[in-house]
Amino acid sequence: MSAVAAILHADLDAFYASVEQMLDPSLRGKPVAVGGGVVLAASYEARAFGITSAMPGRRARELCPDLIFVEGHFSEYQRLGDAAIAVIGDFTPAVERISIDEAFADVTGCTHLFGRPATIAAAIRARVRAELGLAISIGVARTKHLAKIASQVAKPDGLVVVDPATELQFLHALPVDLIWGVGPATKARLATQGIATIGQLANSRPKSLERLLGAAAGTKLFALSWNQDSRHIQTHRRAHSAGAQSALGRKPATERTYRPVLLHLADRIATRLREKSRPGRTVTVRVRFADMRAVTRALTLPSPISSTLSIADLATELVRGVLADHPNERSISLLGISVSHLGDLPATSQMELPLGLADAPACRKDLARGRADRAMDAIRKRFGQDAVGYTSVATNAARSVPDAFRSLAEKVL
């Protein structure tokens, strides 16, 4: 943690939609959404109508009849995201990229070359605008936590520098959901206790927060409300999990509907796990219902797994359990899978035990699954991702969210 305000958080504004407006100037100033069946991203003009990502396209058109949908230029997103991060890297080697369009940076060691942190941030913003034609907002603060909040306050197309002498005054006046990790559910729980700002969170009793949110979450959020964040810039981050999710709009809560989706998600995740030789022991599913309530379930295995069907089978069992516990739910709007507790041993040497079955037939079956997966991996590497796959996925209805877009947002191992 820097003793001065030298941590930057840079975040490209409405990135995907802004790229489309940059590529096609006729879209500038107009409400634009990337996607079709589902909104993948929305311009600020579209957001003014209440349009958000993951919103069904039909609902978005109801909110804004003049909304312009574009299919998306995914290779351009990757190219321009890489180029923006490269601009930051020209000022400091201490860059921690956390997604396609945002990164942290520590400029403590380069102020003698480029000036004060605020000057460096301004120079980054000017170069990204001049060289790429895109707006990037930057927050500068003493900690990563506060720098990210400052960049959110700076949007759109702004720069906010938080003076260490007044950081708590700045922080405590802000809405509590600006804290990274406070989503709608946590915000709602805090609201039941009259907590709407970060300052109110900071003045709460830690034990009360632990009872309300759980020991780990309560302790963490209380510390962040006082800007207690000891995390350093990690230039070589390794993900602790691999995840993927699919917004479905509103689909029947039947296995015929969710099994192909889970298999597709498992295939994407497992391919990445095998590529990096990082099998995992814990499989978690997230099920979101039509009313936007979400439920998660997890299972930890004695041995790590990385085969597609093993992950899909576990996820299917977990989703069945969720639906059994919520028999009145008839629709699903989102499904997600993540695999955590990743190991570092070669995936080919791991014994995969789906559903905790340790008998010899199960072991033999899973080893066979692993061999089949590796054969498919080799074919895809040579001929492309769509060259081979699982029949139940390939014959399923066309997906509303292109895989090219999903891959940009998924965690990098």
N, C-alpha and C positions, 0 to 999 in steps of 0.2 A: 504494500500500500504506500503510495507516494505521500510525502509530508507536505507537498504543495499541489496545486491544481495542475497536474501534468498528465492525467489520464484522459484520453479522448475516446468518445464513442461516436462513430460515424455511421449514418444510416441513410441510404438513398431513399428519396421521397416517392411514395406510391410507385415503386420501382417498375413493375411489369407494365402498368398502364402508362407510366411516363415514357418508357421506351417506345411504346406504340405511338404515342403522341410525337415523340422525336422523329421516328421513322416516317410518319405521315403527318406533316404539318397541318393538314386540313382537320385533324382531330383535336388540335390544341384549343383549350378553352371549352371543350364539349364533354358531356358525361360519357365516359368510355369504360367498358368492362371487358376483361379478357375472359374468354370462356364461351358458354352457350347454355347447356343444360344446367350448369352450376357456375356461379361467379367465382373465378379464380383470383381475380384482383380487380380493383376499381380505382378510377382516378378520383382526385379530390372533388371534381365537379360532380361525379356520380355519388360520392360519399355524402354530399350535401343533401341528397334525397333519402338518406338512410340506407343506402346499398352497402353491403359488407361482403367480404369473401366468404365462400361456402354457402351463400344464399342461393336458393333455386332461381334459375333464370326467369321463370314465369313471374315469381314474386318481384324480382328486380324490375321487370318491364312494367308491372303494375305501379310500382313506386315512381318510375321515371319512363314514361312512354317514349321519350326521345333518346333513350339509352342506346348507345352504339356498341354492339358486340364485335369483338375481333378474335380471331382464332389464336393468335400469339406467335411470336417468333422466338422459340426457345433457345436456339443457338445464339441469338443476339443477346438474350438475357445473360447467358453464361459468359459471352465475350465481354460485354460491358461491365458486368459485375467483377470479373477478373481485372479489367482495366482500372476500375475505380479503386480496388484494393491495392493495385500496383502503384497508384499515385500516392497512397498513404505510405507504402513501403519505400518510396523515394525519400521520405523525410526521416524514417526511423525503421530499424530492423525489428523492433519490438512490437509486432503486429499479431493480434490474435483474431483470426477470422471466425465468426460464429454463424454465418449464413451466407447465402449468395450475395446479399446486398448490405451487409453490415459487419463492422469489425471494431475491436478495441485497439488502442495503441498507447504506448508509453513514450512520451517525448522528452523525458527527463534528461537523457544523455545527448540530446541534439540541439538544445537551446542555444549553445554557443555558435552553432552553424546557421540556424534559421530564425532565431529570435524567440520571443516568449511563446508559451503554448497557444495563447489566443492568436498570435500572429501566424503560427504554423497552421492552426485550424482554418484560419481565413484563407491562407494560401492553398490548402487542400481543396477547399470549397471552390475557389476561383479556377483552379486547374481542372477540376471535374466538370465544371460548367463550360469552360472554354474548349476542352479537348473532347468531351463526350456529349455535351449538350444536355446534361442531366443536373438536377438539383440534389444536393446532399446536405442533410442537417447534421450538425455536430454539437455534442455536449462536452464540456471540459470541466473536470472536477478532480477532487483528491482521491476518489475511489471509483472502482468500476461501477458499483451500484448507482452512485450519484451521477456519474457521467452518462449512463444510459437514461436515467430519468431526465437529465438536462437536455439530451438530444430529443426526447419526446416533447418536452416543453418548447424546444426550438422549432419544431415543425409547424408549417412547411417552410422549407428553404431558409433555415435560420441557424444562428450560432448563439449558444448560451454558455457563458463562463461562470462557474460558481466559485465565489471567493471563499476560501476555507474559514475566514473569520465570520462569515454570515451564512454558512452552509445549512445549519439547523433551522435558521429563520426561513431560508428558501425552501427547504425540504418539508418542514412541518405544515406549511400552508397548502400543500398539494393534495389532490385526491388520493385516497389510499390505494386505488387500483393502478396507480402509476408504478407501484413497486413490482418489480419483475417477479412473476409467480402468483400474484393476486388476480385470479380470474373471477368470473361472475359468481361462482359458488362461494368462494372465500369472501368476496365482497359482500354477498348477501348475509353470510354468517356474521361478519363484523358489523353490518348495519343493524342487526338485531340487538347489539350492545351499544348502539349509538355511535359507532366508530365510522366516520366517513372521510376523515383526513388522516394524513400520516402523523400529524401532531397528536391527534386523539389516540391513535395507536400507540405512540410513544409514551403517552401519559396513562396508559392502561396498566393494570397489574399483570406482570408476566404470568403468574399462576392462572389467572383468569383466561388469558390467551391460550395457555396450554390446554386448559379444560375445553375451551371452545374449538380449537383447531388441531389439537394433538400436541404432544410434547415437542417434537422436532419442528413442526411448522410454526408453532407459537413462539418458540425460542428464536428461530431464525428471523421471523418477521419483526419481533421486538428489537433485535439487534440492528436490523436494517433501518428501522425507523429512527435510530440514533446514528445512522451512517457508519455503523461498525461492520466493515467489510475488509477482511484481510487478504482477499484474493489478489494474486499477481497476474500479470499478463503471461499467458502460456502460448509461446510461439509454435509449439508442436503439440497441440491438443489431440488427445485421443478420446473418442466418444466412449462413454460408459454403457451405452445402449444403442440399438439400431431400431428405428421405428418407421411405420408407414400408416397412413389412414386414408379412408375414402369417404367423401361426402356423398350420400345416396339420394338426397332430396327427401323423399318420403316413400319408403318401400315396406312391403309386408314383412312382419317379423317371423318369417318362415325359413327353415333350413334350406329350402330350394333357392331362396333369395340370398341368404348370407354365406352359405358355404362357398360358392364360387368367388365371392368377394374376398373372403378370408384366405382362400387358396392363392388368389392373385397377390394379396398383400404379403403372405408368407413367402411366395416365390421371390418377390422383390427384396425382402429382408434377407432371406437365406442366401441368395446369390451374393449379396454384399458380405455376409459373414464368411462365406467360403472363400471369397476373393481375398479377404484379409486374414484368413485362418484364425478367426476369432469366434468360435462357437460360444453360446450362452446357456445359462442354466435356468433363468427365470423368463417365463412367457407371460405377458400381461395383455389383456384385451380391454378395449374401451368401447362401450356401446352407448350411443346417444339416441334418445327417443324423440318422437315428433315434437314434444314440448320443450326440447333442448336440455332436458335433464340427462346427465351422463352417469354411468355406473362403470366401475372398473373391477376386474377380477384378475388374480395372478396365481401362478403355480411355479414353485421352484423344484427343479429336478436334482437328483444326486449327481448326475453327469451332464456335461454340456452338450448341446445339440446344434446342428446347422443344416439339417436336411429339410427341404421344403414341406414334405408331407408330414413330418413329425411336428413341425411348428403349426401347420394348418390343422392337424388333428387335435393338438392341445388347445388351440384357439377355438375350435368348434365346440369342444367340450366345455370350455369356459363360457362361451356365449350361450350355450344351452342352459348352463346353470344360472346365468343372469336372467334369461327369459323365464325360467322356472320360478325364480324368486319374484318376478314381476308379471304375473299371468294376465293382468289387465292391459298390458302394453301390446298394441297391435301393429305399430309402425316403428321402423328404425330410420334415423336420419344420418347416422355416421357410424362407421366401424373402424377401429384402429387396433394394431398389434405392435407391441415392442418386445424386444428380447434384450435382457440385461444380464448382469453378472458375467460379462464376457471374459473368456479365457484367452491365453496367448499360445496354447499348444496348437499344432496343426490340426485342422478340423478332421482330416482323414484318419487321425489316430484316436478320435473320441468315440466312445461307445454311447450311442444315442438310445435313450430309453423312454419313448413316448408313453405318456399316461402312467409312468412309474412302473411299467411292466418289466420285470427283470428276468423272465424266463428265456430259455435259449431260442425258441422260435421268434420271439419279439426281437431279440438281438440280431438274429440272422436277417429278419425282415428289414430292420433299420440299416444294417450294413449294406443290404441290396439297394435300399433307397439312396444311400450316400453315393454308391457307384453310379446309379442312374443320374443323379444330380450332377455329378462331376462330368459325366459324358455330355449332358446338355450344356453345361458351362463351356466346355471346349467347343461345341458346335456354335454356340452364341458368340463366343469370342472371335471365331473365324468368319461367321456369316451374318452376324447381327442378332440383336435381342429377340426379334420376332421369328427367327428361323425355326425354332422348336419350342414347344411348351406343353402344358397340361391341357388335355382336351376339354375338360369342364370349364376351364378359363377361356380358351380360344373360342368355344362355341357360345359363351355367354353373351348377353346383349352388349352392344358397344358401350364403353365406359365414357362417362361424361367428362372426366378429368384426364387429359392426356398424360401418359407416363412420362413424357419428356418434361412436363411441368412438375409432376410429383418429384422426380429425381433431383430437381434443383433445390427443393425445400427439405429433403430428407437429410438426416445426420450423416456426416462423413466419418467413417471409422478411422 
